[in-house]
Amino acid sequence: MKDQNKQTVLVTGGTGFVAGWTIYELLRWGYKVRTTVRSKEKELSVRNMLSDIGIDTSPLSFYIAELTSDEGWNEAVAGVEYVLHIASPLVTGDHDDLNAFVIPARDGALRVLRAAINASVERVVMTSSLAAATPDISSENQQVNESFWSDPNDKNLNSYRKSKAIAEKAAWDFMKEHTSKTTLATILPGAIFGPILSAPVPSSIGVIQNLVQGKGPGNPNIGFEIVDVRDLADLHIRAMTEPKASGQRYIASSGYMRMVDMAKYLKQKLGEEGKKITTRSIPDFVLKSAAKLNPSLASLVPMLGRKFRYTSKKARSELGWNPRPVEETVLDSAKKLIESHLI
């Protein structure tokens, strides 16, 4: 392995859940780290977040750059060996507007890649999503792998899911069109759970928070392909340094767990702290009816009755990735929320 103490890594979106844990791991392994934030005021919150868990942040530096602007990116990547493009665009306004998701995600990725190529970065690892590899709802394929691509015209995919496929495809097309020493790898995580480093609570962890607080009448007949944020950070770093990861996609999923099984497991393990958890199931027709009145539930309807599952065999065999069991991740998520007085 190369001398990590002489290597510099840029992590985009330093205030984010995944980026925070990735910065933590990189610093722990002795890398010099740069990260991008939207404003100078964000620097202190990131430093405090890492200092609170015992990390020396002196090898960490900050650059102001946004996915929607060219400004700052050339400076951020100058002199770095690797870029981990983890930042996710902040979407405001109409969440049914496809362009509201696609433009910042796609154009932001291309800005990062363009700057990386100009700076002769060795590799960019880009965080995509399983949303970019989602089969038709009727698919019974039990082993969906990295060769599969979502159809942006699939009416069952919401704007967010479509944007992930469009943005990742644009990144690969860009790399094909530009010959350089820079290589690309992409990571496709499922639902990202695990212990938070600081508030606010990420939307994915909100699922666990609501379960433990006993919110809602019960559990819809859906489940999640789960990945622990700590394992996801580890996979990004493995894809960053492994030569064979060049030009590859990697699914990041530890396994599948239904919501009702999550509820039962947490209720059993948390004891008194899990007394509010409901293990009731919600019939499909009830959720479908409720979704007609509550648009926030509409994204759950296409997940009902899904039979396909994902395999992370490629990441395990090629990169030596060995993620935690999903049960451990779910429990650690809940315990950290309780410890942080967020439940």
C-alpha positions in Angstrom: 0.0 0.0 0.0 1.1 3.5 -0.7 2.3 5.8 2.1 -1.0 7.3 3.3 0.6 10.1 5.2 1.6 11.7 1.9 -1.7 11.2 0.1 -4.5 13.8 0.1 -8.2 12.9 -0.4 -11.0 15.3 -1.3 -14.4 14.3 0.2 -17.3 16.3 -1.2 -20.2 17.3 1.0 -18.4 17.3 4.4 -21.5 18.0 6.5 -23.3 14.9 5.3 -23.9 11.6 7.1 -21.8 9.4 4.8 -19.1 12.0 4.2 -18.7 12.5 7.9 -18.0 8.9 8.6 -15.7 8.7 5.5 -13.7 11.6 6.7 -13.4 10.0 10.1 -12.1 6.8 8.6 -9.6 8.5 6.3 -8.2 10.6 9.1 -8.0 7.5 11.3 -5.9 5.8 8.6 -3.5 8.7 8.3 -4.7 10.4 5.1 -4.7 14.2 4.7 -8.2 15.1 3.9 -9.9 18.0 2.2 -13.7 18.5 2.2 -16.1 20.8 0.5 -18.9 22.7 2.4 -21.4 25.2 1.2 -20.2 28.0 3.6 -17.4 28.8 5.9 -19.7 28.6 8.9 -20.0 24.8 8.3 -16.3 24.2 9.0 -16.6 24.5 12.8 -19.6 22.1 13.0 -17.7 19.4 11.1 -14.5 19.9 13.2 -16.5 19.8 16.4 -18.4 16.7 15.3 -15.1 14.8 14.6 -13.3 16.2 17.7 -16.2 14.9 19.9 -15.4 11.3 18.9 -11.6 11.8 19.5 -10.4 12.5 16.0 -7.5 15.0 15.4 -8.7 17.3 12.7 -5.5 19.1 12.1 -4.9 17.2 8.8 -8.4 18.3 7.6 -8.9 21.4 5.5 -12.0 23.0 4.0 -13.0 24.4 0.6 -16.2 26.3 -0.3 -17.8 24.7 -3.3 -21.3 23.9 -4.4 -22.6 21.4 -6.9 -24.5 24.1 -8.7 -21.5 26.3 -9.4 -18.1 25.9 -11.1 -16.5 28.2 -8.4 -14.1 26.5 -6.0 -13.8 23.1 -7.6 -10.4 23.6 -9.3 -8.9 24.8 -6.1 -10.4 22.0 -4.1 -9.0 19.2 -6.2 -5.6 20.8 -7.0 -2.8 18.4 -5.7 -5.1 15.6 -4.4 -4.6 11.9 -5.3 -8.2 10.8 -4.8 -11.7 12.3 -4.9 -14.6 10.7 -3.1 -17.7 12.4 -4.5 -20.3 11.8 -1.8 -22.1 15.2 -1.8 -25.8 15.0 -2.6 -27.6 18.0 -4.0 -30.0 20.0 -1.8 -33.4 20.0 -3.5 -36.0 22.7 -2.7 -39.3 23.5 -4.2 -41.4 21.0 -6.2 -40.1 17.4 -5.4 -42.1 16.1 -8.4 -40.0 18.2 -10.7 -37.4 15.8 -12.3 -35.1 18.6 -13.3 -34.9 19.9 -9.7 -33.1 16.6 -8.9 -31.4 15.8 -12.2 -29.7 19.2 -12.9 -27.7 19.5 -9.6 -26.9 15.8 -9.4 -25.8 15.4 -13.0 -24.1 18.7 -13.5 -22.5 18.6 -10.0 -21.0 15.2 -10.8 -19.7 16.5 -14.1 -18.1 19.5 -12.4 -16.3 17.3 -10.0 -15.1 14.9 -12.8 -14.0 17.8 -15.0 -12.0 19.3 -12.2 -10.5 15.9 -11.2 -9.4 15.3 -14.8 -7.8 18.7 -15.1 -5.9 18.1 -11.8 -4.8 14.6 -12.9 -6.4 12.9 -9.9 -5.8 9.2 -9.8 -9.4 8.1 -9.1 -12.8 9.5 -8.4 -15.2 7.3 -6.4 -18.8 8.5 -6.8 -21.7 7.7 -4.5 -24.6 6.6 -6.6 -27.6 4.6 -5.3 -29.5 1.3 -5.7 -32.0 3.7 -7.2 -29.8 3.6 -10.3 -30.2 -0.2 -10.5 -33.9 -0.7 -9.8 -35.7 -3.3 -11.9 -39.3 -3.1 -12.9 -41.6 -3.7 -9.9 -42.8 -7.0 -11.4 -39.3 -8.4 -11.6 -38.6 -11.6 -9.6 -34.9 -11.5 -10.2 -33.4 -12.6 -6.8 -29.8 -11.5 -7.6 -29.8 -8.0 -9.1 -26.2 -7.0 -9.7 -24.1 -4.1 -11.0 -24.9 -4.9 -14.6 -28.5 -3.6 -14.2 -29.5 0.0 -14.9 -32.8 1.6 -13.9 -35.1 2.8 -16.7 -35.5 6.6 -16.3 -38.9 6.2 -18.0 -40.2 3.8 -15.4 -43.4 5.4 -14.0 -42.9 3.6 -10.7 -39.6 5.5 -10.0 -39.9 8.9 -8.4 -37.9 11.9 -9.5 -35.1 11.3 -6.9 -34.6 7.7 -8.1 -34.6 8.7 -11.8 -32.1 11.4 -11.1 -29.6 8.9 -9.5 -29.6 6.8 -12.6 -29.3 9.8 -15.0 -26.5 11.3 -13.0 -24.5 8.1 -12.7 -24.9 7.3 -16.4 -23.8 10.9 -17.3 -20.7 10.4 -15.2 -19.8 7.2 -17.0 -20.5 8.7 -20.4 -18.3 11.7 -19.5 -15.4 9.5 -18.6 -15.7 7.6 -21.9 -15.5 10.9 -23.8 -12.4 12.2 -21.9 -9.2 10.3 -22.1 -7.0 10.9 -19.0 -5.2 9.2 -16.2 -8.2 9.7 -14.0 -10.4 6.6 -13.4 -13.9 6.3 -12.0 -15.6 3.8 -9.7 -19.2 4.1 -8.4 -20.8 2.8 -5.2 -24.5 2.0 -5.1 -25.8 1.9 -1.5 -29.2 0.8 -0.3 -30.8 2.4 2.7 -28.0 3.9 4.8 -28.4 3.2 8.5 -26.0 3.3 11.4 -25.0 5.6 14.3 -25.2 9.3 13.6 -22.3 11.6 14.3 -24.5 14.6 15.0 -27.9 16.1 14.5 -29.9 16.7 12.4 -31.1 13.1 11.9 -30.7 11.9 8.3 -33.9 11.0 6.5 -32.9 7.3 6.4 -32.3 7.2 10.1 -35.7 8.8 10.5 -37.2 5.4 9.8 -35.6 4.0 12.9 -36.4 7.1 14.9 -40.1 6.8 14.0 -40.2 3.1 14.8 -38.8 3.6 18.3 -41.0 6.5 19.0 -44.0 4.4 18.0 -45.2 6.8 15.3 -47.8 5.7 12.8 -50.4 2.9 13.0 -48.1 0.1 12.1 -45.5 -1.2 9.5 -46.2 -1.3 5.8 -45.3 -4.4 3.9 -41.9 -3.1 2.7 -38.3 -3.7 3.5 -34.9 -2.2 2.9 -31.6 -3.2 1.4 -29.5 -2.0 4.3 -25.9 -0.8 4.5 -24.2 0.5 7.6 -22.7 4.0 7.1 -19.4 2.8 8.6 -19.2 -0.1 6.2 -20.1 2.2 3.3 -17.3 4.5 4.3 -15.0 1.5 4.3 -16.1 0.5 0.8 -15.5 3.9 -0.6 -11.9 3.8 0.6 -11.4 0.2 -0.7 -12.7 1.3 -4.1 -10.4 4.3 -4.0 -7.2 2.3 -3.6 -7.8 -1.0 -5.3 -6.5 -1.1 -8.9 -9.1 -3.5 -10.1 -11.9 -1.1 -9.0 -11.1 1.1 -12.0 -14.2 1.4 -14.2 -16.4 -0.6 -11.9 -19.7 -0.3 -10.1 -20.2 -1.8 -6.6 -23.5 -2.5 -4.8 -23.3 -1.7 -1.1 -25.9 -3.8 0.7 -25.4 -5.9 3.9 -28.8 -7.6 3.4 -32.5 -7.1 3.3 -34.8 -6.5 6.3 -38.6 -5.9 6.4 -39.9 -3.1 8.5 -42.0 -5.4 10.7 -39.0 -7.5 11.4 -37.0 -4.4 12.3 -39.7 -3.4 14.7 -39.8 -6.8 16.3 -36.1 -7.0 16.6 -35.8 -3.5 18.2 -38.6 -4.1 20.6 -36.9 -7.3 21.8 -33.5 -5.8 22.1 -34.3 -2.3 23.5 -36.4 -3.5 26.4 -38.0 -0.6 28.3 -36.6 1.9 25.7 -38.5 0.1 23.0 -41.8 -0.1 24.7 -43.5 2.3 22.2 -42.6 0.3 19.2 -45.5 -1.3 17.4 -45.1 -4.6 15.6 -48.5 -4.4 13.8 -48.5 -4.7 10.0 -50.5 -2.4 7.7 -52.4 -4.1 4.9 -51.3 -3.1 1.4 -54.7 -1.7 0.5 -54.7 0.6 3.6 -51.3 2.1 2.5 -52.5 2.5 -1.1 -55.6 4.4 0.1 -53.6 6.6 2.4 -51.1 7.4 -0.3 -53.9 9.0 -2.4 -54.5 11.5 0.4 -50.9 11.9 1.6 -48.3 12.4 -1.2 -45.4 11.6 1.2 -46.6 8.0 1.3 -46.7 7.6 -2.4 -43.1 6.7 -2.8 -43.7 3.6 -0.6 -46.4 2.1 -2.8 -44.1 0.8 -5.5 -42.1 -1.0 -2.8 -45.0 -3.1 -1.8 -44.6 -6.8 -2.8 -41.1 -6.3 -4.3 -39.5 -9.7 -4.8 -36.1 -8.8 -6.3 -33.1 -8.6 -4.1 -29.6 -7.3 -4.5 -26.2 -9.0 -4.3 -23.0 -7.4 -3.0 -20.9 -10.4 -4.1 -18.8 -8.3 -6.3 -17.7 -5.9 -3.6 -17.1 -8.8 -1.2 -15.0 -10.8 -3.6 -13.1 -8.1 -5.5 -12.5 -5.6 -2.6 -12.6 -7.9 0.4 -15.6 -6.0 1.8 -17.1 -7.6 4.9 -20.1 -5.6 6.2 -21.8 -5.9 9.5 -25.1 -7.9 9.8 -28.1 -5.8 9.2 -29.4 -6.5 12.7 -26.3 -5.0 14.3 -26.7 -1.9 12.1 -30.4 -1.4 13.0 -29.7 -1.8 16.7 -26.7 0.6 16.7 -28.8 3.2 14.9 -31.5 3.1 17.6 -29.0 3.0 20.5 -27.2 6.1 19.2 -30.5 8.0 18.8 -31.4 7.2 22.3 -27.9 8.1 23.6 -28.2 11.4 21.8 -31.6 12.2 23.3 -33.2 12.3 19.9 -35.9 9.8 20.9 
